[in-house]
Amino acid sequence: MSRFSLLFQLMVLMICSAPVLAEDVLQLYYSERTPYAVTSEQGDVSGLTATPAANAFNQVGISFQWKKMPFKRQLQTIKYNKKMACGIGWFKKPEREEFALFTNVIYQDKPSITLSKQNNTVVAQHSDVASLLKDQQLKLLVKDDFSYGSYVDALIKAHSPEKVVAVGSSNVQMLQMILSGRADYFFVSEEEAEQIIASSGHDLVEFQRHRYSDMPTGNKRYIACSQQATSATIDLLNQALGK
C-alpha cells in the first residue's frame, strides 16, 4: 500500500469517526435555578442537584456536557428520544416514567411552601394546602408543564383553582408577577425561596413565606434520561449514587 493510500484511509477514518465520538458525549440538561443548579463565572455548574449528578457521572466514567435548557424543551427532547441526554432534578411521575429512564434519588427537598405578597391576608388565613387551593378568590401562579409533586399536583387537579400560567418565566420573573398583582401565590421549595428573593434585588419583607400543616415530606429529585442513554447507564449511575 502506498504512503498516499495509507494517509487517505486514515483521513477517511478520522472524518467518519468524529460524529460517532461526538455522540458518545451525553448531554446533561439543567435550568439555572438557585440553589439547585448555578453556573459560575468559569462555566462550572454546581448546586444541590447539579453537584451529585456530576459526581455520579464522573465516578462511573461517563462523559457528559452541561447544556442549559428550559425545562419544557428538556421534557420534549427526552420524551421524543431525540438525543442521548439526561435532565437533572426532575420529579418522577407515572406519565414521565413511560418515556424517561430515572435514576435513584439525587436530592430530597424540604417541604414546599408558598410565596405571596406581604399583607396578602387571604393567602395568610390558610393553614393547609387543601384549603388554600379551594379558595376561588386567589390566583395560583404555575409554570407551564411543571410538576409541584404528586400531593400538590393532585390537589390542584381536584380543586381547580384559578391559575395564571407562566410560560418560560424564571422564578425572579414570577416574583414580579406576584408583586404586580397578576397572581397571588406560587409553590416553591423552602431552600430556594430566600435565595430567589435575594437574587431578584427585592427585599425579603416584600413577601410572605407560608408553611402548611398538611404538606408532606419534600419532593424527591432524580436524573431522568432519554431511552438512548439505555438502562445500563442508569445502573451505573445508581451504583455511584448508592456510594
C-alpha positions, 0 to 999 in steps of 0.5 A, spaced: 500 500 500 502 506 498 504 512 503 498 516 499 493 510 500 495 509 507 494 517 509 487 517 505 484 511 509 486 514 515 483 521 513 477 517 511 477 514 518 478 520 522 472 524 518 467 518 519 469 517 526 468 524 529 460 524 529 460 517 532 465 520 538 461 526 538 455 522 540 458 518 545 458 525 549 451 525 553 448 531 554 446 533 561 440 538 561 439 543 567 435 550 568 439 555 572 435 555 578 438 557 585 440 553 589 439 547 585 443 548 579 448 555 578 453 556 573 459 560 575 463 565 572 468 559 569 462 555 566 462 550 572 455 548 574 454 546 581 448 546 586 444 541 590 442 537 584 447 539 579 453 537 584 451 529 585 449 528 578 456 530 576 459 526 581 455 520 579 457 521 572 464 522 573 465 516 578 462 511 573 466 514 567 461 517 563 462 523 559 457 528 559 456 536 557 452 541 561 447 544 556 442 549 559 435 548 557 428 550 559 425 545 562 419 544 557 424 543 551 428 538 556 421 534 557 420 534 549 427 532 547 427 526 552 420 524 551 421 524 543 428 520 544 431 525 540 438 525 543 442 521 548 441 526 554 439 526 561 435 532 565 437 533 572 432 534 578 426 532 575 420 529 579 418 522 577 411 521 575 407 515 572 406 519 565 414 521 565 416 514 567 413 511 560 418 515 556 424 517 561 429 512 564 430 515 572 435 514 576 435 513 584 434 519 588 439 525 587 436 530 592 430 530 597 427 537 598 424 540 604 417 541 604 414 546 599 411 552 601 408 558 598 410 565 596 405 571 596 405 578 597 406 581 604 399 583 607 396 578 602 391 576 608 387 571 604 393 567 602 395 568 610 388 565 613 390 558 610 393 553 614 393 547 609 394 546 602 387 543 601 384 549 603 388 554 600 387 551 593 379 551 594 379 558 595 376 561 588 378 568 590 386 567 589 390 566 583 395 560 583 401 562 579 404 555 575 409 554 570 407 551 564 408 543 564 411 543 571 410 538 576 409 541 584 409 533 586 404 528 586 400 531 593 400 538 590 399 536 583 393 532 585 390 537 589 390 542 584 387 537 579 381 536 584 380 543 586 381 547 580 383 553 582 384 559 578 391 559 575 395 564 571 400 560 567 407 562 566 410 560 560 418 560 560 418 565 566 424 564 571 422 564 578 425 572 579 420 573 573 414 570 577 416 574 583 414 580 579 408 577 577 406 576 584 408 583 586 404 586 580 398 583 582 397 578 576 397 572 581 397 571 588 401 565 590 406 560 587 409 553 590 416 553 591 421 549 595 423 552 602 431 552 600 430 556 594 425 561 596 430 566 600 435 565 595 430 567 589 428 573 593 435 575 594 437 574 587 431 578 584 434 585 588 427 585 592 427 585 599 425 579 603 419 583 607 416 584 600 413 577 601 410 572 605 413 565 606 407 560 608 408 553 611 402 548 611 400 543 616 398 538 611 404 538 606 408 532 606 415 530 606 419 534 600 419 532 593 424 527 591 429 529 585 432 524 580 436 524 573 431 522 568 434 520 561 432 519 554 431 511 552 438 512 548 442 513 554 439 505 555 438 502 562 445 500 563 447 507 564 442 508 569 445 502 573 451 505 573 449 511 575 445 508 581 451 504 583 455 511 584 449 514 587 448 508 592 456 510 594 
